[in-house]
Amino acid sequence: MHTSIKHHGWLKSMDEISRSRITLLILIGLSYAIVLPLVSFSGMRSDHAVQLPLTAVTAMTAATAACVCTRKGLDLLRSGLEIYVCGFLFILPEGLAVYCAVYLKMPWADAQLSAMDAALGWNWYTLISIVDSKPVLARLLAVAYASFALQLSILPLLLVLAGRTARAYQMVTCSAVMIFIGAAISIWYPAVGTHTHYGYDLGNLKNLDPKAAIQFMGELTAVHDNPNFVFSLARATGIQTFPSMHAAIAVLCGWAAWDVKAIRYPFFVLNIFMGFSAMVVSNHYLVDVIAGVGVAGLSISVILMLVRRPYDHRHQRLRALAL
């Protein structure tokens, strides 16, 4: 029975991999087909014409390499190549979507976000004071916050090597969906963030690095206030406050890693710290983090509904019992 379940599960797992892969590829096409015209319609100027040829060459080269790997039976190599190239291809439409949302120049929403925090009984000053007084905690949160890009880079590879290829495809797809949903929501909530809104004197910080709290302000105010702003992918940075993408990615990485026992708990702990760090190291309100968690949950749920069949859930429970 043990062998039968595992063999049958392998067939079903391959089905899920195919569905996850197709969903990812379709989303890439849709992101370019939708985001580029919307950016043009908004009036925001961009240098993406420089990026598009590189993107096209990368896509064609990767497609050729993937075909070669498929013919030679190098499935893991093909999957890894596709996942990383797809992640690269998402960079341009994701960046354009986030910047375009701010370029629409809706009024700053800091007063609303601050009022939401107050309604929840949240005191940001107390949080900063406590963390800044504890050097070890401040350092841990800084490291966790900085792990954002590293986790997105290495976790898909770890999933592929662990035989969780479907989860790797799903992770990349979910990250893109989260960013697009977050960008759409942020149209109505552009914000300068806690440190700037509260007028906090960064010179008072003893253990927290003040740079992370203000490094995005030049780009944020430029895209929001400068009518002649030109988007540059080389200069792009994180300018979205609500919802927090650090919190969303923390949920995503924790969920993705949970499927592999060897890395489950280290990534879980790391991402608890990363989600929390958004309010301390960076410029986020509590409601930013709550919204980020909600966007992550919604995105993961939607993608899983698209790529899984009802039988897959029953099989996974049987597989867990068999293993």
C-alpha positions as CSV (number, residue, x, y, z in Angstrom):
1,M,0.0,0.0,0.0
2,H,2.9,2.3,0.8
3,T,4.4,1.9,-2.6
4,S,1.1,2.2,-4.4
5,I,0.3,5.5,-2.7
6,K,3.7,6.9,-3.5
7,H,3.6,5.9,-7.1
8,H,0.1,7.2,-7.7
9,G,1.1,10.4,-5.9
10,W,4.0,10.8,-8.3
11,L,1.6,10.9,-11.2
12,K,-0.7,13.4,-9.5
13,S,2.3,15.5,-8.4
14,M,3.4,15.8,-12.1
15,D,0.0,17.0,-13.0
16,E,0.2,19.7,-10.3
17,I,3.7,20.7,-11.6
18,S,2.3,21.1,-15.1
19,R,-0.6,23.2,-13.9
20,S,1.6,25.4,-11.7
21,R,4.1,25.9,-14.6
22,I,1.4,26.9,-17.1
23,T,-0.2,29.3,-14.6
24,L,3.1,31.0,-14.0
25,L,3.8,31.4,-17.7
26,I,0.3,32.7,-18.4
27,L,0.7,35.2,-15.6
28,I,3.9,36.6,-17.1
29,G,2.2,37.2,-20.4
30,L,-0.8,38.8,-18.8
31,S,1.4,41.1,-16.6
32,Y,3.1,42.6,-19.7
33,A,-0.2,42.7,-21.7
34,I,-2.0,44.6,-18.9
35,V,0.7,46.6,-17.0
36,L,2.4,48.2,-20.0
37,P,-0.7,49.7,-21.5
38,L,-1.9,50.9,-18.1
39,V,1.3,52.7,-17.4
40,S,1.1,54.3,-20.8
41,F,-2.5,55.4,-20.1
42,S,-1.5,56.9,-16.7
43,G,1.0,59.2,-18.4
44,M,4.0,58.0,-16.4
45,R,7.1,58.0,-18.5
46,S,9.5,55.1,-18.4
47,D,12.8,53.9,-19.8
48,H,11.4,50.3,-20.1
49,A,12.0,50.5,-23.8
50,V,15.7,49.9,-22.8
51,Q,14.7,46.9,-20.7
52,L,12.3,45.2,-23.1
53,P,15.0,44.0,-25.6
54,L,17.0,42.4,-22.8
55,T,13.8,40.8,-21.5
56,A,12.9,39.4,-24.9
57,V,16.4,38.0,-25.4
58,T,16.4,36.5,-21.9
59,A,13.0,34.9,-22.5
60,M,14.0,33.4,-25.9
61,T,17.3,32.1,-24.6
62,A,15.6,30.5,-21.6
63,A,13.0,28.9,-23.7
64,T,15.6,27.4,-26.0
65,A,17.6,26.1,-23.0
66,A,14.4,24.7,-21.4
67,C,13.7,22.8,-24.6
68,V,17.2,21.3,-24.6
69,C,16.9,20.3,-21.0
70,T,13.5,18.6,-21.7
71,R,14.9,16.6,-24.6
72,K,17.8,15.4,-22.5
73,G,15.6,14.5,-19.5
74,L,17.1,17.2,-17.2
75,D,13.8,18.1,-15.6
76,L,15.2,19.6,-12.4
77,L,17.5,21.8,-14.4
78,R,14.7,22.9,-16.7
79,S,12.5,23.7,-13.7
80,G,15.1,25.7,-12.0
81,L,16.0,27.6,-15.1
82,E,12.3,28.4,-15.8
83,I,11.6,29.6,-12.2
84,Y,14.5,32.0,-12.1
85,V,14.0,33.4,-15.5
86,C,10.3,33.9,-14.8
87,G,11.3,35.7,-11.6
88,F,13.5,38.0,-13.7
89,L,10.8,38.6,-16.3
90,F,8.4,39.8,-13.6
91,I,10.7,42.5,-12.4
92,L,9.8,45.1,-15.0
93,P,5.9,44.8,-14.8
94,E,6.1,44.6,-11.0
95,G,8.2,47.7,-10.7
96,L,6.0,49.6,-13.1
97,A,2.8,48.6,-11.3
98,V,4.1,49.8,-7.9
99,Y,5.4,53.1,-9.2
100,C,2.4,53.7,-11.4
101,A,0.1,53.3,-8.3
102,V,2.0,56.1,-6.6
103,Y,2.2,58.2,-9.8
104,L,-1.6,58.5,-9.8
105,K,-1.0,61.1,-7.0
106,M,-3.7,60.2,-4.6
107,P,-3.5,62.2,-1.3
108,W,-1.0,60.9,1.3
109,A,-2.9,58.4,3.5
110,D,-0.6,58.6,6.6
111,A,-3.3,60.2,8.8
112,Q,-5.7,57.4,8.0
113,L,-3.2,54.6,8.6
114,S,-2.0,56.2,11.8
115,A,-5.6,56.5,12.9
116,M,-6.2,52.8,12.2
117,D,-3.1,51.9,14.4
118,A,-4.5,54.1,17.2
119,A,-7.9,52.4,16.9
120,L,-6.1,49.1,17.5
121,G,-4.3,50.5,20.5
122,W,-0.9,50.4,18.9
123,N,1.8,52.7,20.1
124,W,4.7,52.9,17.5
125,Y,6.9,55.1,19.7
126,T,6.9,52.4,22.5
127,L,7.8,49.7,20.0
128,I,10.8,51.7,18.6
129,S,11.9,52.6,22.1
130,I,11.9,49.0,23.3
131,V,13.7,47.6,20.3
132,D,16.3,50.3,20.0
133,S,17.2,49.7,23.7
134,K,18.1,46.1,22.9
135,P,21.1,45.7,20.6
136,V,20.7,42.0,20.0
137,L,17.0,42.3,19.1
138,A,17.7,45.3,16.9
139,R,20.4,43.4,15.0
140,L,18.3,40.3,14.6
141,L,15.4,42.4,13.1
142,A,17.8,44.1,10.8
143,V,19.2,40.8,9.5
144,A,15.7,39.4,9.1
145,Y,14.6,42.5,7.2
146,A,17.5,42.3,4.9
147,S,16.8,38.6,4.1
148,F,13.9,39.6,1.8
149,A,15.8,39.3,-1.5
150,L,18.0,36.4,-0.4
151,Q,15.0,34.3,0.6
152,L,13.3,34.9,-2.7
153,S,16.5,33.9,-4.5
154,I,17.4,30.7,-2.7
155,L,14.1,29.3,-1.5
156,P,12.8,28.2,-5.0
157,L,16.1,26.4,-5.6
158,L,15.8,24.6,-2.3
159,L,12.3,23.6,-3.1
160,V,13.3,22.2,-6.5
161,L,16.2,20.3,-5.0
162,A,13.9,18.9,-2.3
163,G,11.5,17.6,-5.0
164,R,8.9,20.2,-4.3
165,T,8.9,21.7,-7.8
166,A,5.2,22.5,-7.9
167,R,5.6,24.5,-4.7
168,A,8.6,26.4,-6.3
169,Y,6.5,27.4,-9.3
170,Q,3.6,28.4,-7.0
171,M,5.9,30.5,-4.9
172,V,7.1,32.6,-7.8
173,T,3.5,33.0,-9.1
174,C,2.2,34.0,-5.7
175,S,4.9,36.6,-5.2
176,A,3.9,38.3,-8.4
177,V,0.2,38.1,-7.6
178,M,0.9,39.6,-4.2
179,I,2.8,42.5,-5.7
180,F,0.1,43.3,-8.3
181,I,-2.7,43.1,-5.7
182,G,-0.7,45.2,-3.3
183,A,0.0,47.8,-6.0
184,A,-3.7,48.0,-6.8
185,I,-4.6,48.6,-3.2
186,S,-1.8,51.1,-2.6
187,I,-3.3,53.4,-5.2
188,W,-5.6,54.8,-2.5
189,Y,-3.0,54.6,0.3
190,P,0.3,56.2,-0.7
191,A,2.2,57.0,2.5
192,V,5.5,58.4,3.6
193,G,5.5,56.0,6.6
194,T,5.9,56.1,10.3
195,H,9.3,57.8,10.9
196,T,8.5,60.7,8.5
197,H,4.8,61.1,9.4
198,Y,5.5,61.2,13.1
199,G,8.5,63.4,12.7
200,Y,10.8,61.0,14.5
201,D,14.3,62.2,15.1
202,L,16.5,59.5,13.6
203,G,19.5,60.9,15.4
204,N,18.0,59.5,18.7
205,L,18.4,55.9,17.4
206,K,21.2,54.0,19.2
207,N,21.0,50.5,17.7
208,L,18.6,50.7,14.8
209,D,20.0,51.8,11.4
210,P,18.2,55.0,10.4
211,K,19.0,54.5,6.7
212,A,16.4,51.8,6.0
213,A,13.7,54.1,7.3
214,I,14.3,56.9,4.8
215,Q,16.3,55.5,1.9
216,F,13.2,55.3,-0.3
217,M,11.9,58.8,0.4
218,G,13.6,60.4,-2.5
219,E,12.0,58.0,-5.0
220,L,8.6,58.1,-3.3
221,T,8.3,61.9,-3.2
222,A,9.7,62.2,-6.8
223,V,7.2,59.8,-8.3
224,H,4.3,61.3,-6.3
225,D,5.1,65.0,-6.7
226,N,7.2,65.4,-9.8
227,P,5.1,65.6,-13.0
228,N,8.2,65.0,-15.1
229,F,9.2,61.8,-13.3
230,V,10.7,59.0,-15.4
231,F,10.7,55.5,-14.1
232,S,14.1,53.7,-14.2
233,L,14.4,50.1,-13.4
234,A,18.0,50.6,-12.4
235,R,17.0,53.2,-9.8
236,A,13.8,51.5,-8.6
237,T,13.3,50.6,-4.9
238,G,10.5,49.6,-2.6
239,I,8.2,52.6,-2.2
240,Q,5.0,50.9,-1.2
241,T,3.8,51.3,2.4
242,F,0.3,49.9,2.5
243,P,0.2,46.9,2.3
244,S,3.6,45.8,3.5
245,M,5.3,43.5,1.0
246,H,7.9,42.5,3.6
247,A,5.1,41.1,5.7
248,A,3.5,39.5,2.6
249,I,6.7,37.9,1.5
250,A,7.4,36.7,5.1
251,V,4.1,34.7,4.9
252,L,4.9,33.4,1.5
253,C,8.4,32.2,2.3
254,G,7.2,30.6,5.6
255,W,4.4,28.8,3.7
256,A,6.7,27.7,0.9
257,A,9.4,26.4,3.2
258,W,6.9,24.6,5.4
259,D,6.6,21.9,2.8
260,V,10.3,20.8,3.5
261,K,10.9,19.4,7.0
262,A,14.6,20.2,7.0
263,I,14.1,24.0,6.5
264,R,10.6,24.4,7.9
265,Y,11.3,25.8,11.3
266,P,14.4,27.9,10.5
267,F,12.4,29.7,7.8
268,F,9.3,30.0,10.0
269,V,11.3,31.7,12.8
270,L,13.2,33.9,10.3
271,N,10.0,35.1,8.7
272,I,8.3,35.8,12.0
273,F,11.2,38.2,12.6
274,M,11.0,39.6,9.0
275,G,7.3,40.4,9.2
276,F,7.8,42.1,12.5
277,S,10.9,44.0,11.3
278,A,8.8,46.0,8.8
279,M,7.4,48.1,11.6
280,V,10.8,48.7,13.2
281,V,13.6,48.7,10.6
282,S,11.5,50.3,7.9
283,N,8.6,52.7,7.8
284,H,5.5,50.6,8.3
285,Y,2.4,51.0,10.4
286,L,0.9,48.0,12.1
287,V,-2.0,48.0,9.6
288,D,0.5,47.8,6.8
289,V,1.7,44.5,8.2
290,I,-1.8,43.2,8.8
291,A,-2.8,44.1,5.3
292,G,0.3,42.4,3.9
293,V,-0.5,39.2,5.7
294,G,-4.0,39.3,4.3
295,V,-2.8,39.9,0.7
296,A,-0.4,36.9,1.1
297,G,-3.2,34.7,2.3
298,L,-5.5,35.7,-0.5
299,S,-2.9,35.2,-3.2
300,I,-1.8,31.8,-2.0
301,S,-5.4,30.6,-1.7
302,V,-6.2,31.8,-5.2
303,I,-3.2,30.2,-6.8
304,L,-3.8,26.9,-5.0
305,M,-7.4,26.8,-6.2
306,L,-6.2,27.3,-9.8
307,V,-3.4,24.7,-9.8
308,R,-4.8,22.0,-7.5
309,R,-7.7,19.6,-8.0
310,P,-9.8,18.3,-5.1
311,Y,-8.1,14.9,-5.3
312,D,-4.7,16.5,-4.7
313,H,-5.6,17.5,-1.2
314,R,-6.8,14.0,-0.3
315,H,-3.7,12.5,-1.8
316,Q,-1.4,14.8,0.1
317,R,-3.0,13.6,3.4
318,L,-2.5,10.0,2.3
319,R,1.1,10.7,1.3
320,A,1.8,12.3,4.6
321,L,0.5,9.2,6.4
322,A,2.4,6.8,4.2
323,L,5.7,8.7,4.7
